[in-house]
Amino acid sequence: MVTIFNRRELILTLSMERQAEVRAILSTNGIDYQVKTTNLQNQQTLDSRKAHAGSSGIFSDHSYEYKIYVHKRDYEKAKYLIGTPH
């Protein structure tokens, strides 16, 4: 089980396709994971930027941020499987 106390961030991506690909790889290889999805268009931290650029300042295909976490013991294997450099 992946918890806040034993997890490590594997990848951060703005691509829905990439996060789906990574999740499929992890599932196929029996690696437990957790996904945190953030809607970047609704974040209060972006309010000042929206005032200047408007919501059109964020590409619609990049309006979500996906963070995928794995258990610390699975981190190296997961990095290798998804093809991310160390």
VOKOLSE-984335 format. One record per residue: residue number from 1; residue in three letters; chain; x, y, z of N, C-alpha, C in turn. Coordinates in Angstrom, 2 decimals, padded with zeros to 5 digits. Example, Ala and Ser with C-alpha at 12.3 -4.5 7.8 and 13.67 -1.06 7.14 Angstrom:
BEGIN
{1,'ALA','A',{013.19,-005.69,007.80},{012.30,-004.50,007.80},{013.20,-003.30,007.80}};
{2,'SER','A',{012.85,-002.25,007.08},{013.67,-001.06,007.14},{012.90,000.03,007.87}};
REM end
This chain:
BEGIN
{1,'MET','A',{000.84,-001.18,000.00},{000.00,000.00,000.00},{000.89,001.25,000.00}};
{2,'VAL','A',{000.58,002.17,-000.87},{001.33,003.41,-000.97},{000.66,004.44,-000.05}};
{3,'THR','A',{001.45,004.98,000.87},{000.95,006.02,001.77},{001.86,007.23,001.68}};
{4,'ILE','A',{001.45,008.30,002.31},{002.25,009.53,002.30},{003.60,009.31,002.99}};
{5,'PHE','A',{003.67,008.31,003.87},{004.89,008.07,004.63},{005.90,007.17,003.92}};
{6,'ASN','A',{005.45,006.39,002.93},{006.37,005.46,002.28},{006.47,005.66,000.77}};
{7,'ARG','A',{005.95,006.75,000.27},{005.91,006.95,-001.17},{007.05,007.84,-001.66}};
{8,'ARG','A',{007.26,007.75,-002.97},{008.22,008.62,-003.64},{007.61,009.00,-004.99}};
{9,'GLU','A',{007.77,010.27,-005.36},{007.21,010.73,-006.63},{007.97,010.11,-007.78}};
{10,'LEU','A',{007.25,009.42,-008.63},{007.85,008.77,-009.79},{007.92,009.70,-010.98}};
{11,'ILE','A',{006.82,010.39,-011.23},{006.76,011.25,-012.41},{005.72,012.35,-012.20}};
{12,'LEU','A',{005.99,013.47,-012.80},{005.03,014.57,-012.87},{004.87,014.88,-014.35}};
{13,'THR','A',{003.64,014.89,-014.82},{003.40,015.14,-016.23},{002.12,015.96,-016.41}};
{14,'LEU','A',{002.05,016.67,-017.50},{000.85,017.41,-017.87},{000.07,016.67,-018.95}};
{15,'SER','A',{000.60,015.53,-019.37},{000.00,014.77,-020.46},{-000.88,013.64,-019.93}};
{16,'MET','A',{-002.17,013.68,-020.30},{-003.08,012.62,-019.91},{-002.65,011.29,-020.51}};
{17,'GLU','A',{-002.14,011.33,-021.74},{-001.70,010.11,-022.40},{-000.50,009.49,-021.69}};
{18,'ARG','A',{000.46,010.32,-021.28},{001.65,009.82,-020.59},{001.29,009.22,-019.24}};
{19,'GLN','A',{000.42,009.87,-018.48},{000.06,009.32,-017.18},{-000.67,008.00,-017.35}};
{20,'ALA','A',{-001.50,007.87,-018.38},{-002.20,006.61,-018.64},{-001.22,005.51,-019.03}};
{21,'GLU','A',{-000.22,005.88,-019.82},{000.82,004.93,-020.23},{001.60,004.44,-019.02}};
{22,'VAL','A',{002.01,005.35,-018.15},{002.78,005.00,-016.95},{001.94,004.11,-016.04}};
{23,'ARG','A',{000.68,004.47,-015.85},{-000.20,003.67,-014.99},{-000.37,002.25,-015.55}};
{24,'ALA','A',{-000.47,002.12,-016.85},{-000.61,000.80,-017.47},{000.65,-000.04,-017.25}};
{25,'ILE','A',{001.81,000.57,-017.40},{003.08,-000.12,-017.19},{003.19,-000.59,-015.74}};
{26,'LEU','A',{002.86,000.29,-014.81},{002.94,-000.07,-013.40},{001.97,-001.20,-013.07}};
{27,'SER','A',{000.75,-001.11,-013.55},{-000.26,-002.15,-013.29},{000.18,-003.49,-013.86}};
{28,'THR','A',{000.65,-003.47,-015.10},{001.10,-004.70,-015.76},{002.21,-005.39,-014.97}};
{29,'ASN','A',{003.05,-004.59,-014.31},{004.19,-005.14,-013.57},{003.92,-005.28,-012.08}};
{30,'GLY','A',{002.68,-005.13,-011.68},{002.30,-005.36,-010.28},{002.84,-004.35,-009.29}};
{31,'ILE','A',{003.08,-003.13,-009.76},{003.59,-002.08,-008.88},{002.42,-001.20,-008.44}};
{32,'ASP','A',{002.23,-001.12,-007.13},{001.18,-000.29,-006.56},{001.56,001.18,-006.75}};
{33,'TYR','A',{000.57,002.00,-007.05},{000.84,003.43,-007.27},{-000.32,004.26,-006.78}};
{34,'GLN','A',{-000.07,005.55,-006.71},{-001.08,006.52,-006.30},{-000.95,007.71,-007.25}};
{35,'VAL','A',{-002.07,008.28,-007.68},{-002.07,009.42,-008.60},{-002.71,010.61,-007.91}};
{36,'LYS','A',{-002.04,011.75,-008.00},{-002.63,013.00,-007.52},{-002.83,013.87,-008.75}};
{37,'THR','A',{-004.07,014.27,-008.98},{-004.41,015.10,-010.14},{-004.79,016.49,-009.66}};
{38,'THR','A',{-004.19,017.49,-010.28},{-004.46,018.88,-009.92},{-004.95,019.62,-011.15}};
{39,'ASN','A',{-006.09,020.30,-011.02},{-006.61,021.13,-012.09},{-005.91,022.48,-012.01}};
{40,'LEU','A',{-005.04,022.74,-012.95},{-004.25,023.97,-012.92},{-005.07,025.22,-013.19}};
{41,'GLN','A',{-006.19,025.09,-013.82},{-007.03,026.26,-014.10},{-007.80,026.71,-012.87}};
{42,'ASN','A',{-007.91,025.88,-011.85},{-008.65,026.24,-010.65},{-007.76,026.54,-009.45}};
{43,'GLN','A',{-006.46,026.51,-009.63},{-005.55,026.78,-008.52},{-005.55,028.25,-008.16}};
{44,'GLN','A',{-005.62,028.53,-006.88},{-005.57,029.92,-006.42},{-004.23,030.56,-006.71}};
{45,'THR','A',{-003.17,029.75,-006.76},{-001.84,030.31,-007.01},{-001.73,030.88,-008.41}};
{46,'LEU','A',{-002.61,030.47,-009.31},{-002.56,030.99,-010.68},{-003.46,032.20,-010.89}};
{47,'ASP','A',{-004.20,032.58,-009.87},{-005.15,033.68,-010.02},{-004.50,034.95,-010.56}};
{48,'SER','A',{-003.31,035.27,-010.07},{-002.68,036.50,-010.54},{-002.27,036.38,-012.00}};
{49,'ARG','A',{-001.84,035.20,-012.42},{-001.48,035.01,-013.82},{-002.70,035.03,-014.71}};
{50,'LYS','A',{-003.81,034.48,-014.23},{-005.05,034.49,-015.01},{-005.52,035.92,-015.24}};
{51,'ALA','A',{-005.32,036.76,-014.25},{-005.74,038.15,-014.39},{-005.00,038.82,-015.54}};
{52,'HIS','A',{-003.75,038.40,-015.76},{-002.96,038.99,-016.84},{-003.13,038.27,-018.17}};
{53,'ALA','A',{-003.23,036.92,-018.12},{-003.26,036.15,-019.37},{-004.64,035.59,-019.68}};
{54,'GLY','A',{-005.51,035.53,-018.68},{-006.80,034.89,-018.90},{-006.64,033.38,-018.88}};
{55,'SER','A',{-007.74,032.65,-018.85},{-007.64,031.20,-018.82},{-007.12,030.65,-020.13}};
{56,'SER','A',{-007.11,031.46,-021.18},{-006.56,031.00,-022.45},{-005.03,030.93,-022.39}};
{57,'GLY','A',{-004.44,031.39,-021.31},{-002.99,031.30,-021.15},{-002.52,029.89,-020.86}};
{58,'ILE','A',{-003.44,028.98,-020.57},{-003.10,027.59,-020.32},{-003.72,026.76,-021.43}};
{59,'PHE','A',{-002.90,025.93,-022.09},{-003.42,025.07,-023.13},{-004.37,024.05,-022.52}};
{60,'SER','A',{-005.50,023.82,-023.16},{-006.51,022.94,-022.60},{-005.98,021.52,-022.39}};
{61,'ASP','A',{-005.06,021.07,-023.25},{-004.51,019.73,-023.06},{-003.46,019.69,-021.96}};
{62,'HIS','A',{-003.13,020.82,-021.38},{-002.20,020.88,-020.27},{-002.84,021.55,-019.06}};
{63,'SER','A',{-004.12,021.37,-018.88},{-004.80,022.01,-017.77},{-004.79,021.16,-016.50}};
{64,'TYR','A',{-004.28,019.93,-016.60},{-004.17,019.07,-015.44},{-002.74,018.63,-015.23}};
{65,'GLU','A',{-002.35,018.55,-013.98},{-001.03,018.07,-013.60},{-001.23,016.71,-012.92}};
{66,'TYR','A',{-000.47,015.73,-013.35},{-000.57,014.39,-012.79},{000.74,014.03,-012.10}};
{67,'LYS','A',{000.65,013.72,-010.81},{001.80,013.24,-010.05},{001.53,011.78,-009.72}};
{68,'ILE','A',{002.47,010.92,-010.10},{002.32,009.50,-009.81},{003.38,009.12,-008.78}};
{69,'TYR','A',{002.90,008.49,-007.72},{003.76,008.06,-006.62},{003.79,006.54,-006.57}};
{70,'VAL','A',{004.95,006.00,-006.17},{005.09,004.57,-005.93},{005.73,004.38,-004.55}};
{71,'HIS','A',{005.66,003.16,-004.05},{006.31,002.84,-002.79},{007.82,003.01,-002.98}};
{72,'LYS','A',{008.50,003.48,-001.95},{009.95,003.72,-002.04},{010.70,002.48,-002.51}};
{73,'ARG','A',{010.27,001.30,-002.05},{010.98,000.07,-002.42},{010.84,-000.26,-003.91}};
{74,'ASP','A',{009.80,000.27,-004.56},{009.55,000.00,-005.99},{010.07,001.09,-006.91}};
{75,'TYR','A',{010.61,002.15,-006.34},{010.97,003.34,-007.12},{011.95,003.04,-008.26}};
{76,'GLU','A',{013.07,002.38,-007.97},{014.10,002.13,-008.99},{013.56,001.25,-010.12}};
{77,'LYS','A',{012.82,000.22,-009.76},{012.23,-000.66,-010.77},{011.24,000.11,-011.63}};
{78,'ALA','A',{010.41,000.92,-010.99},{009.40,001.70,-011.73},{010.07,002.69,-012.67}};
{79,'LYS','A',{011.12,003.36,-012.23},{011.84,004.30,-013.10},{012.37,003.58,-014.34}};
{80,'TYR','A',{012.94,002.41,-014.10},{013.47,001.63,-015.22},{012.36,001.24,-016.19}};
{81,'LEU','A',{011.25,000.76,-015.66},{010.15,000.28,-016.50},{009.53,001.38,-017.36}};
{82,'ILE','A',{009.44,002.59,-016.82},{008.82,003.67,-017.61},{009.83,004.40,-018.47}};
{83,'GLY','A',{011.10,004.02,-018.35},{012.13,004.60,-019.24},{012.55,006.00,-018.89}};
{84,'THR','A',{012.49,006.34,-017.58},{012.90,007.66,-017.15},{014.31,007.59,-016.60}};
{85,'PRO','A',{015.20,008.52,-016.99},{016.56,008.51,-016.46},{016.58,008.77,-014.96}};
{86,'HIS','A',{017.59,008.27,-014.30},{017.71,008.38,-012.83},{018.15,009.75,-012.43}};
REM end
